[in-house]
Amino acid sequence: MTGAPRLLLLNGLPGVGKSLLARHHVRGSPGTLCLDPALLHGWIGGDPDDHDDHGDHGDLAHAESVRTLWLAMATAHLAGGHDVVVPQLVSEAELVLRVAEAARAGGGRLVHVVLAGTAVEARVPDEALARLVADAEGLAVVCRMPGVHLLHVPGDDVTEVHPRLLQLLDAG
């Protein structure tokens, strides 16, 4: 790797292949950390799926703890001169700005890629449908932010876009 380390945010709706592409990418990138925030939920006590009477997540502190943890881990790894790949749906512009700040704080830069395709989770429970719609609307706003790269995922194999991802990383 030459230049500043990169925080590669692989963004997109559930089931599009963010985690699969992240794991595929790090296999050929020595020193790169695949930091999947979904795995960190189990590291923090409490029930991350706890809901209040209105169906909203009651444990927002849990979600914020996970965000704070993965942002700090990414910053630390970047400060060591290594790339970080984060497969995570980020549908709020404010969080994208926090990710960019974490990259800068670690001496790196953010490369924000949104994966778009048809491989979104087919069996969405009714209670999660409203959240999925809200995430899609938020992601549409995030896609219009400066510096966001959109990669279309053809068919079922997200690894087919890996060469295009490498070209994007080499160009920037």
C-alpha positions in Angstrom: 0.0 0.0 0.0 1.2 3.5 -0.8 0.0 6.7 0.7 -2.4 7.2 3.6 -4.2 4.1 4.9 -7.8 3.8 3.8 -11.0 3.1 5.7 -13.1 1.4 3.1 -16.8 1.6 4.1 -18.8 -1.0 2.2 -22.3 0.3 2.6 -25.6 -1.1 1.3 -28.9 -2.7 2.2 -29.0 -6.1 4.1 -28.1 -9.1 1.9 -26.3 -7.2 -0.9 -23.0 -8.8 0.0 -21.1 -6.3 2.1 -19.6 -8.8 4.5 -18.8 -11.3 1.8 -17.0 -8.7 -0.3 -15.1 -7.4 2.7 -13.8 -10.9 3.7 -12.9 -11.6 0.0 -11.0 -8.3 -0.2 -8.9 -8.8 3.0 -7.8 -12.3 1.9 -5.6 -10.5 -0.7 -4.7 -7.5 1.4 -2.1 -8.4 4.2 -2.5 -6.2 7.3 -6.0 -5.1 6.4 -8.5 -5.4 9.2 -12.0 -6.6 8.3 -14.0 -4.9 11.0 -17.6 -6.1 10.9 -19.7 -4.1 13.5 -22.4 -6.8 13.4 -20.0 -9.1 15.3 -19.4 -6.5 18.0 -23.0 -6.5 19.3 -22.3 -9.8 21.1 -19.3 -8.3 22.9 -21.5 -5.9 24.9 -23.9 -7.1 27.6 -27.6 -6.6 27.2 -30.0 -7.4 24.4 -29.3 -5.4 21.3 -32.7 -6.4 19.9 -34.6 -5.1 22.9 -37.6 -3.1 21.7 -39.9 -0.7 23.5 -43.7 -0.7 23.3 -43.6 1.2 20.0 -41.4 -1.2 18.2 -38.4 1.1 18.4 -35.0 -0.1 19.7 -35.1 0.5 23.4 -31.4 0.0 23.9 -30.0 2.9 21.8 -27.1 3.1 24.2 -26.1 -0.4 23.0 -26.0 0.6 19.4 -24.1 3.8 20.2 -21.6 1.7 22.2 -21.0 -0.6 19.2 -20.5 2.5 16.9 -18.1 4.1 19.3 -16.1 0.8 19.6 -15.8 0.1 15.9 -14.9 3.7 15.1 -12.2 3.6 17.8 -10.9 0.3 16.5 -10.7 1.6 12.9 -8.9 4.7 14.0 -6.3 2.7 16.0 -5.6 0.3 13.1 -5.3 3.2 10.6 -2.9 4.9 12.9 -0.7 1.8 12.7 -0.5 2.4 8.9 -3.0 -0.3 7.8 -6.2 -0.3 5.9 -9.6 -1.1 7.4 -12.7 -2.5 5.7 -16.0 -2.0 7.4 -19.1 -3.8 5.9 -21.9 -1.8 7.4 -25.2 -0.3 6.4 -24.9 3.5 7.2 -28.1 5.2 6.3 -27.5 8.4 8.3 -25.4 11.2 6.9 -24.2 12.1 10.4 -22.7 8.7 10.9 -20.9 8.9 7.5 -19.3 12.2 8.8 -18.3 10.4 12.0 -16.7 7.6 9.9 -14.8 10.2 7.8 -13.6 11.9 11.0 -12.4 8.5 12.4 -10.4 7.9 9.2 -8.8 11.4 9.5 -8.0 10.9 13.2 -6.2 7.7 12.3 -4.2 9.5 9.6 -6.2 7.8 6.8 -8.9 8.6 4.4 -12.4 7.4 3.8 -13.3 5.5 0.7 -17.1 5.1 0.8 -18.6 2.5 -1.6 -22.3 1.8 -1.7 -23.2 -1.6 -3.1 -26.4 -1.8 -5.0 -28.1 -4.9 -6.4 -31.0 -7.2 -6.3 -29.7 -9.5 -3.6 -31.4 -7.8 -0.7 -32.8 -10.1 2.0 -35.9 -11.7 0.4 -37.6 -12.8 3.6 -38.0 -9.6 5.6 -40.2 -10.0 8.7 -43.2 -7.7 8.7 -41.9 -5.9 11.8 -38.7 -5.1 10.1 -40.2 -3.9 6.8 -40.6 -0.3 8.0 -37.0 -0.2 9.2 -35.8 -1.5 5.8 -37.8 1.2 4.0 -36.4 3.9 6.3 -32.9 2.5 5.7 -33.4 2.6 1.9 -34.6 6.2 2.0 -31.6 7.2 4.2 -29.2 5.3 2.0 -30.6 7.2 -1.0 -29.6 10.5 0.7 -26.2 9.1 1.7 -25.5 8.1 -1.9 -25.8 11.8 -2.9 -23.0 12.8 -0.5 -19.7 13.9 -2.0 -17.1 11.2 -2.6 -19.5 8.3 -2.5 -18.9 5.6 -5.1 -21.7 3.4 -6.3 -21.0 -0.2 -7.4 -23.7 -2.3 -8.9 -23.7 -6.0 -7.9 -24.7 -8.1 -10.8 -26.6 -11.3 -9.9 -25.8 -13.3 -6.8 -22.0 -13.2 -6.8 -20.8 -10.0 -5.1 -17.1 -11.1 -5.6 -17.6 -10.3 -9.3 -17.3 -6.6 -8.4 -14.0 -7.1 -6.6 -11.9 -6.2 -9.6 -13.9 -2.9 -10.0 -13.4 -2.2 -6.3 -9.6 -2.7 -6.7 -9.6 -0.3 -9.7 -11.5 2.3 -7.6 -9.0 1.9 -4.7 -6.0 2.2 -7.1 -7.4 5.3 -8.7 -7.9 7.2 -5.5 
